[in-house]
Amino acid sequence: MNKKPEATKALLRTLPSVEKVLTSSALGPLLHRYNRSYVAEKIRSTLTDFRQKMLIGSCSTEIAEATIIQKVEEAIANEDRSSLRSAVNATGTVLHTNLGRALLAKAAVDEIVRVATTPVTLEYDLAEAGRGDRDDIVEADLLALTGAEAVTVVNNNAAAVLLALNTLAEGKEGIVSRGELVEIGGSFRIPDVMRKSGVLLREVGTTNRTRITDYAAAITPQTGVLLKVHPSNYRIIGFSSAVELRELVELGRAQQIPIIEDLGAGALIDLSIYGLPKEPVVAERVATGADVITFSGDKLLGGPQAGLIVGRKEFVERIKKNPLKRVLRPGKLTMAALSATLRLYRRAPDLAAELPTLRWLTRSRTEMDAIATQALPLLQACLGEGYSFTVEDSPAQIGSGTLPEEELPSRIIAIRHAQLSAERIAARFRASDPPILGRIHDGAFLLDLRGIFTSEELIPKT
């Protein structure tokens, strides 16, 4: 007789039933915090794990009830932790797509909490005691900031481009320069968006040079729109030329064809006044004559993820009546955060102090060096022997496809170890709670200080 299977069977019989574990007094605190069926599910899963280990021989002793309950507690604790982990952004990319892009201003966060916890007039007109328009929440501020005749909001800029194209040129051709047929993060390609919008792409010019005569020669009775795309994360250096918006507007007016401009990041103010590279300002593009302009809420604007559409009233009103608008509209939390952010643009006496994105972009070397001075002894004490630290100059970037050629001067703490690779050091920092994310360069793990405001943020915690 084979004794091993018999021994395994005997061991399996020592495992308690789910009901027996549920009635244990030691499980009382869990049952007080969670409903019975959920705790039973975790017990069942834990017992299954132990059963599998016994069957394959990796567990050969009886499992104490206290051990089972401990594993159940650990399983529940792991599930309690949100998949959206807070993290320390020491990567040197301010608007990091994978880390959620712009951080919201306190005013926007407070507004989200208020709107989330009370009924609000999202689409209710108090004066008329009837249905309202959620775009009214941001309309006055957006009109004042951009000089546009009308506005509407959808859930992101890709949706804004799709909706505008579908409304103004479905079943017709859209003329675009080959040099502006860009792809941004997540394989988002302008030609794909045009196809999904029902607009036939008509490319003009070459990758590096497009002239206004190329657009003019491509116009036919089937032309529905002239589309200009801000290249965002793409630049051609050297022998290149592009058509200015002013030229495109003149052609569009003469031919009675609407002009759509996808600005991507979409700055509401001239960033050069803060010493930053200049980006196209939405109000300037409106004044130049673009009929419809789309841009993001969560990039340079520093608000929540949203797609903003501004422009001439006749076109924006048509866009708002498109059935797709309801599919793509944002919820009340987005509208609340966007509204609060726009109010800061119009009213804050010191916008850089109120808006996290602008605060990050305008950090001084002195501020960053002060953080480094405080952090170095803390890092040495935490990490132990064998580590070396240097504070160095290093370029940071705005991120999210914004100003790809421009670098922000920044300061980094470079961490090295004689025996450990930069990858091993990075893994140790990622294992922190919250994880600390830096970057690896030239054999060192780098902690960029542009987005770090207290030295304690950089110290790994378990």
N, C-alpha and C positions, 0 to 999 in steps of 0.2 A: 504494500500500500504506500502511495506517495504521500509523505507527511507534509510536504510543503503546501499543497493546496489546502489541506485540512487546517494547517496553522494560519493560513491567510483567511480562511473562512471564519475561524475562531476570532481572529483579530478584527475582522469586519463587524462581527456581532457585538463587539465592545462599543461601537459607535452608537451614541444615543439617538433617539428619534428627534425629529424637529420639534414635536410637541413637548418632549421632556426638556429640551433646552429652553423652549419658550417659557416654561413654568419655573425655571430656575430663578431664585431670588436675586442672583447676581445680574440678571438681565433686566431687572426693574428700571434702572436709569434709562436704558435704551428705549424701553416700551413707553416710558413717560415722554420721550422726545419724538418718537416716530410711531407711525401706526403699525398695528400688529402684523398685517399682511406683508408690509415691506420688510420688517425684521425677520419674519418667517422666510421670506425669499432669500435674504442674505445668509440665514442659518442653513437653508437647504443647499445653497451654492457652496458654502464652506464645508459642509459635510461631504458633498460630492468631490471636492478637491482632496480631502483626506482619504476618501474611499479610493480614488484613482492612484494616489501615492502608495496605498497599501497593496493594491493589485499589481503594481509594477515593482514592488519591493523596496521603494525608497523610504517607506515608513514601516518599521517593524515592531513598534511598541504601542501600547494603548495610549490614546489621546485623552488628556484630562479635560474635564468640562471647562475649566478656567481657560485652557488654551483655545478651545473652540470659541468661547465667548470673546476672547481677546482678538481672534482673527475676524470675527463678525464685526467687532468695533472698528478694526482697522479698515475693513472693506467699506463700511459705512462712512468712515472719515474720509477715505479716498474719493467716494462719490460726492461727498459734501463739498469738496473743493471744485469750484467752477472751472469749466474748461477754458474760460476767459481769464487766464492767470494775469495778475498784475506783474509787470516786469520793469526793470531798470534799463532805460535806453541810453547806453553808453556807446552806441554804434557809430556815432558821428553823422547819422542821417536824421535830420529833424523831423521831416514828414515821412516816416517809415511806413510804407503800405502794410507790411506784415505785422506792424505793431499798432495799427489803427489810425495812422496819420495824425491829424491835429488833435491836441488836447483842448478840451473846452474851457472857456473862461468860467470863473466861479458864478458869475451872473447867469450864464447859460445852464450850469448844473442846477442852481437854485430854481430856475424856471422849470426845468424838467421835473424836479421833485414836486413842485407845486401842481403842475399840470397832471402829473401821474397820480396824484392823491386826491383830486377833487374834480367834479364835473366842470367843464370849461366850455366857453362859447366858440368851439372849433368851427362850426358851420351854423351859427345861430345869429341872426340879425336882431339885436335888442330893440332898435328903433322901429323896425317893421314887424317884430314878433313873428318872424318866419325864418326860412332857410337862408343862410348866408354863404359866403365863399371863403374857403380857408386861405386862399391867396391874399385876402384882405389883411391877414395877420402881419404880413411882411411888406405889403404893397407900398405904403407911404414911405417907409425907410429905403426900400430898394429904388423907388422912383427918385428920391432925393439924392441918393448916392450915385446913381448911374445916369440920370438925365433921360431915361427911357420913357416912353409913353405908356407902357404896360408891362406887367411881369407875370410869371407863373413859376411854380416850383414842382419838380418831380424828384425821384429818389436818388438819382446820381447823374453825372454829366453824360455818360453814355446813353442813358434814357432820354436826356434832353435832346441830344443830337438825333437819335432815332425818331423821337416824336416830332421834332421840327421838320425833318426831311419827309417823314410819312405824310404830314399834314400839307406841306407846301408843294410836294413834287411826286407823290405816289403815282406810279405808272409812267413817269417821265424820266428825262435824263438829268443827272446832276454833274456839273463840270467841276473837276478838281485837278489841281496841279499834281503831276507825278511826284514831285518833291514833298508833297504834303500827305501822301498816302501812308501814314505812319502806323506803327503798332506800338501800343504801350503795354503796361503790366497785364498779366493774365491772358495774353494772346488776344487782346482787344484790338481789332484792326478796323480802320476806317472803311475799307471796301466791304468787309463783312457786315458792318452796321448799315451801310447804304443798301446792301442787298436785302437785309432783313426789313428795312423800312419800305421796300417796294420801289426804290429808286435805282435806275440803271446808271452805273458808273460810266462816266466819259472822261478818260484821262487826257490831259494836255501837257505839252512841254516835255522836258526830260527830267531826270532825277535831280540834276544840279542847276538847270536853267529853264525858267518859264517866263514868257513875256505876255503882255496883255493882248497882243495880236493872236497868241495861241488860243486864248479864251474866245476872242471875237470870231475866229475862224471856225470854232467848234459849235457855235450857236446855231440851232435849227428850231423849227416849230415845235420839236419835242423837248426842248430844253425847259426844265422846270425850276432849276435853282443853280446859282453859282455858289459853291462851297469853298470857304477858306478855313484851313486848319492850322492853328498854332502848333508848331512841331514839338513843343514840350520837351520830350526826352531825346530829341534828334537834331543834329546840326550838320550842315555840309560846309566845310571850310575850304576856301580857295576860290576856284573859278566857278562862281555860282551867282544866281540872281533870282529874285522872287518878285511877284507882282504885289505892289502895295495895295492895302485895302482901299485907299482913295481911288486908285485907278479902276479897281473892280466895281466900286460903287458907281462911278461915272458910266461904266459900260452897262451895268445892270439897270440904271435909270433910263438910259437911252433905249434899251431893248425891253424895258418893263419886265425884268426878271429879278426876283428877290435874291438878296445876298444873305447867306447864313455864315456866321463866323463861329467856329468852335475854338474858344480861348483856352480850354483845358483848365489850368490852375485859376485863372481869373482874379487878378488883383483889383481891389476896390480903391486902393490908394497908391500913390507913387512911392514905391519902396526906397527909391534913391534918397529920400529925405532922411532915412535911417542909415544911410551908408551902404545900402544893399544894392545889388544889380537891378536895373530897371526892367520891369515886366510890363507888357501891355496893360493899361488901365481900362477897365470896362467903360467908364464914362467917356474916355477919349475915343474908343471905338464906336460908341453910340453917336458921338458928335461927328465922327467921320462919315457916318451914314449907313452903317450896316443895318439891315432890316431886322435881323434876329441874331442875338448873341447868346451863346450858351457857355456856362462855366461851372466849376465845382464849388461846393460849400466847405469841403473839409481839407482843402489844400492851403493856398496862400490866404484865403479868406479867414481860416482859423476857426470854422464852425463845424457843424455836424455834416455827415455825408448827405449831400443833396445835389440836385442839378438845377441850376437857376437859368431861366429863360427870360431875357429882357429884349425890348425892341419896339418896333412900331405897332400901334394898337391894332390895326387891321389884321396883322399877321398873328400876333399873340392871341387875339380873341379867337381866331380860327384854330390855333393850336389847343386852346382850352376846351373847345367843343369836340375835339377828336375823342372818340370812345377810348382810345388808348390812354388818355390822360388819367382816367379813373384807375386803370391798371397800374399806372406808374406813380401815382400821387404818394407823397410821404404822409406818415402818421402824425399825431398830435405832438409826440415827444420831439420829433425832428423839427416841426414848425416852431415849437416853443424855444428850442435851443438856437435855431436860426434867427428868430425874432430878437432874442436877447443879444446875440452877437452883433446883429446889424445896429441895434440901439447903441452899443458901445462905439461902433464906428462913427456914429453921428454925435454922440454926447460925451464920451469919455475925455477928460482933460489930458490924460496920459495913456494913450492906447497901448503902448508897449508894456506898461505896467499891468494892464488889465487882460491882455490877450496872450495866452501862453505861447502860441506860435511866434508872434512878434518878439516876445521876451527871449525865447530861445535863439532866434535869428540875430538878435542884437547884443548877445552876451559880450562883455569886454574881457580882454586877456587878464586884467587885474582880478576880476571875479573868479575866473577859472583857476588862476594860480593860487588864490586863497583857498579854494577847495582842495587843490593838490597838496598844499602845505599841511592841511589838517588830515588828509587821507593817508599820506605816506606812513606815518608811525602806526596808524590803526591797521593798515594792510600788513605791515611787517609783523605786528603782534599776532594778527589772525592767521596768516599763512605759515609763519614759522621760518626755520632756517632754509637756506638754499635759494631763496628768491632775491632777485635784484629789481630795483625800480628806478626809472628815470622819467623826468617830466620833459616833454619835447613838443615842438611845434608839429602840427599835422593838419591837413585840410579836412574840413567837414563838408557836407553837402546838404542842400535844402531837401532833396528827395522827391518822391512821387512824380518823377518826370519833369520837375520844375527846374529851369535854368541849368541844363546838364553841363554846360561848359564852365559855369561859375563855381568857385570853391569858396567856402567860408573859412577864414583863418581860425584855427582852434588849438587847444592844448590837450595833450593826452598823457596818461600815465602808461608807460610801456613796462610790462611785467615779463621777466625771463627767469628761467631756472636751468641750472647746469645739466640736470638729468631729465627733466620733464619737458615734453614738447609743448609748443604753444597751444596745440589742440587739447592736450590734457589739462592745461591751465584753464582754457576756455570752458571745458566740460565741468570743472570744479565750480566755476562761477555760475554756470547755467543750473547747477544742482542746488544753488542757494534758494531760499524762500524769502522774498521773491527772487526769481532768476535774474542774474545780472548779465546783460548782453553787450559784448564789445565786438571787436573784430580782430582778425589775425593778419599781421603784415611783417614780412622780413624776419620770421622766426620768433616774433614777440606777440603777446596778447595785449591789445590796446584798449584802454578805457578812455573814451572821448569825454571830455568834461563840459562840452557845450550845453548838454541837457541835464547836468547834475547840479543840484542846488544845496545839498548837504553832503558832507563827507561820509556820513553813515550809510548812504545809499550804496556805496561801493564796497562795503564790507560783507563778504559772504556769510549767510546765516543758514542754519539747518533747522 
